[in-house]
Amino acid sequence: MSKAVLTAVAWPYANGPRHIGHVSGFGVPSDVFARYRRMAGDRVLMVSGTDEHGTPIQVQADAEGLTPRQLADKYNGVITDDLQGLGLSYDLFTRTTTSNHYRVVQDMFTALYKNGYVVPKTQLGAISPSTGRTLPDRYIEGTCPICGYDGARGDQCDNCGNQLDPADLRNPRSRINGETPKFVETEHFFLDLPAFSEALGSWLSTRTDWRPNVLRFSANLVENLKPRAITRDLEWGVPVPLDVWSDNPLKKIYVWFDAVIGYLSASVEWARRGPDPDAWKQWWTDPAAEAFYFMGKDNITFHSVMWPAILLGQNGAGDRGGEPGPYGTLDLPSEVVSSEYLTMSGSKFSTSRGTVIYVGDFLREFGPDALRYHIAVAGPESQDVDFTWDEFVRRVNFELANEWGNLVNRSVSMAHKNVGAIPTPTAPQQADAELLAYSRAGFDTVGGLLARNRFKQAAGEAMRVVTAANRYLSDQEPWKRKDDPERRDTILHTALQVVQDANTLLTPFLPHAAQKVHEALGGTGVWAAQPEKTTVDDLGDGPAYPVLTGDYAAEQAHWGSTPIEVGRPLAKPSPIIAKLAPELGETGPEWAPVRK
């Protein structure tokens, strides 16, 4: 039975182009999952956008001589181009600087405030002595007072995982210019996280099928909840919707709070742009709906604790009770799908250190499917993984080109040369039946793994079908069957049927190549739909902006073995996957900053 499946993808920050480490966490896994669920017949809503508020935008804007809005516009354009090029099939990829987003964020803030989960509190705020600006917690680092790690951030220690307050750090310093911040008393609103400890704990205890690293980390956080600030003294952000602060334009909603609400606001925007402005509700207020959130591991806190707490508070379902807000009773995440880090030379990708491979550069050199496949089969699904050019070249050449591309090309080429169309099978033998049965069984195996976000295993099982088909052709030797055309045609028909099956299995990973294979098999029309970039008017009083969207109806209910059409004309195929120069594995491309 068809399900409503929300695919909520972490919001890339618009202070610069994104690198391949970013898309290995939020981008490729989410799209593989969404494409599979559509093919399995489910109603998928895949949403995200660029995260555009906060001090980092201001800092980068100053560095580039731009206003914050100009900087957000610049990198929103770069990021949407890259994500479109990668083939991420968003129903809506928007941004946080829209009037719709502001309205939804303020509605959620007000609902939490009315239910008593947003409370005022005076704290020591960090100020930059040289600029007078507020320094956000993440822009302060020092020594963790709990574990002694030197490099803890003002909001959290990545070493021990504990929430922190910047004033608690030993030897605090600004990550912007290294100066020692000045701490002054200021009043802010806090999300009263301890008021959700029981509700969050009960909910997390039911999440037994999550990835173990996510569940353990989240459970530890719930044991040590502290109130967390959701407002800041900033020049750039969503205004606080309370009359008491209406005369203070520097009081803004903190960027982490407004960004996670983006999943809801993007869904609302998507619906408002269609014929039914309430259509978003089938993904958010139906208990039978499923919601999957995709991100890197540095974002687990916000999606497994903070965002569920906000939803519970809006629903009036925290430990203090309350009434549902304007959006009704909203569904909590079904799963938080977090990837580990993709590293290079043993270190995290870092723009400041020059250890970075930008998505745009990679796409221009190698195209989208090579990167998508590498992330799926050799990415950081369950542990940190070091990217190497040697491994990348090996995967492309031996798995994609030699195994998959060669299977497609020799099967179609032989059928084209000998018959000119899909051959007619006669008198199938045991070897034919065994391969077809193995291929058909792959749909349950690969589909079951994709449904559980086990991408590496799923890709491996799909490639086992490819390997089996190559072995079958080598054993059956149809090129030697000139004197037995009926047997030759049966072999080729069997091989082409498995090529079509394998193409279906691989479509979530390789959508661009999948379209080419579909056409090589004589198919017409759209097989694997791609996102489109279009400019839309703001739904309020803001300027127009670009979004990614698309019509993915053609992908619905493709998952399964469909008999190929006997007699369908076949043309001489073009190569599906281009091989890479072997020496690239030793040096990397010329533009690569680290080539070993």
Residue, then its C-alpha position, 0 to 999 in steps of 0.5 A: m500500500s502506498k505510503a506518504v514518505l517525507t525525505a527531509v534533507a539537511w540544509p546546506y549553509a550558504n556561505g560558500p560552495r559545498h564540497i563532496g564531504h557535505v553531499s556524502g552526508f545529506g545529498v546522495p543518501s537522501d536521493v538514493f532513498a527517495r528515488y527508491r521509495r518513488m519506484a516502490g510506489d510511495r508518495v515521496l516529498m523531498v524538501s530542503g533548501t539553503d540555510e542563510h541566516g546567522t553570523p557566519i553569513q555576516v562574516q563571509a559577507d564582510a570578507e567578500g564586500l557584500t551584504p548578507r543577502q547578496l552573499a546568500d543569493k550568490y551561494n544559493g545560486v552555486i549550491t542549487d546548480d551543484l545539487q541539480g547537476l548531481g541529480l538530487s530529485y527535490d520536490l522543493f529546494t528553497r531557502t530560509t530567507t523567504s516570507n513563507h519561512y519567516r511566517v512558519v518559524q514565527d508560528m512555531f516560536t509562538a506556539l512553543y511560547k504559549n505552551g510554556y516551552v520558550v522561557p526568558k533567561t539572562q545569560l552571559g553573551a559573548i561580544s567581539p571587542s573589535t566589532g561589538r558584534t555578538l559572537p555565536d556559540r559555534y564561533i567560540e572555541g576553547t578547552c572543554p571544562i568536562c573532558g579537557y579537549d582543546g577545540a571544543r565549541g561554545d555550544q558543544c564538545d565534539n569530543c565528549g558530546n556534552q552541551l556547553d555554554p561559551a562562558d564555561l570554556r577555559n581559554p575561550r577565543s574567537r574562531i574569526n580572529g582569535e581574540t578573547p571575547k568579552f562576556v556581557e549579561t543579556e536576556h534571551f529566550f531559551l527552549d526549555l529542553p529539560a521539560f522534554s526529557e521524559a517525552l524524548g526519552s520515551w520516544l527514543s526508546t521506541r527507535t530500535d531500528w536506527r543506526p546504533n551510532v545515532l541512537r547511542f549519541s541521542a540517548n546520551l544527550v537526553e540524559n544531560l539536557k539543558p535549556r538552549a538559547i533560541t534567540r541572539d543579538l544579531e543583525w541578520g535573521v528571523p525577527v522575534p514575534l513578541d511585542v516585548w522585543s518589537d523595539n529591539p531590531l537586533k533580537k533575532i531567532y537563532v539560526w539553528f532553530d529556524a533551520v530545522i523548522g525549514y523542513l516544515s516551512a518547505s513542505v508548506e511552501w511546496a503545497r502553497r505553490g500547488p493546487d491544494p495549500d493543505a497538501w503538506k498535511q499528508w506528510w506531517t499530520d498522518p500517523a501512518a506517514e513516515a519521515f526520514y531525516f538525512m545529514g552528517k553526524d555533526n547534525i545529529t543533535f539538532h535532528s534527534v533531540m532539538w527538532p523532536a523537542i520543538l515538534l513535541g512543544q508545538n504539539g503540546a506533548g512535552d512534559r508540561g502538556g499544552e495545546p497543539g499549535p496552528y499546524g496541528t499535531l505534527d509527526l516526529p521523525s521515523e528515522v534520523v539517518s546520519s552518515e559519518y565523515l568523508t575525510m581526505s588524508g585522514s582529516k575532515f574536509s576543510t575549506s580553510r585548510g585547503t583540504v577540499i574537493y568542491v562538488g562543482d569541480f567534481l561534476r565538471e570533471f567526472g559527471p554526477d553518477a561516478l560521484r554518486y556511486h562512489i559515495a554509495v559503495a565507499g562512502p561514510e555510511s557507518q564509519d569515517v572513510d578516507f577518500t582517495w583518488d586511487e579508490f575512486v578510479r578503481r571503482v569507476n573503471f572496474e565496477l562501473a565501466n568494466e562490469w556494468g557498462n561492458l554488460v550493457n554494451r556487449s548485450v545490446s551490441m550483439a542483439h543489434k548486430n544479429v537481430g536488430a531488435i530484442p530477440t525472441p526467446t525459444a526453449p529456455q534452458q536451466a542456465d537461463a531460468e537460474l539467472l532470471a530467477y536470481s535477477r528477480a530475487g534482487f528486487d526484494t533483496v536490494g529493495g529491503l536494504l534501501a528501505r532500511n538505508r543500507f546503501k552500501q549493501a544494496a549497491g553491492e547486491a545490485m552489482r552481484v546481479v551484474t556480475a552474474a549476468n557477465r558470467y552467464l554471457s561468458d559461459q554461454e558464448p552467444w557469439k559462437r552460436k551462428d549455427d544455432p540462432e534460436r539458442r543465440d537469441t534466447i541467450l541474448h534475450t535473457a541477457l537483455q532482460v537482466v540488463q533491464d532488471a539490473n538497470t532498475l536496481l541501479t537507478p537510485f544510484l545511477p539515475h543519469a546512466a539509467q536513462k541512457v540504458h533505458e534508451a539503449l534498450g529501445g525505451t522512450g520517454v523519461w525513465a529517471a527524472q531530473p530536477e529542474k531549476t526555476t525562478v519563483d515569486d516570493l509568496g509574500d513581499g520578498p524578491a523572486y528566487p530560484v528553486l529546484t523542483g521536478d515532476y517525478a511521476a514517471e518513476q512511480a511503480h518501476w520497482g520490479s522485473t518488467p518483461i522486455e518487449v520482443g521486437r523492439p528495435l535496437a540501435k548500436p549503443s554508445p558507451i554508458i560509462a567512460k573509463l578514467a585514465p589509470e594515472l589519475g589514481e596516483t595524482g588526482p586531477e590538476w585542480a585537486p588540492v590534495r592529490k595523494 
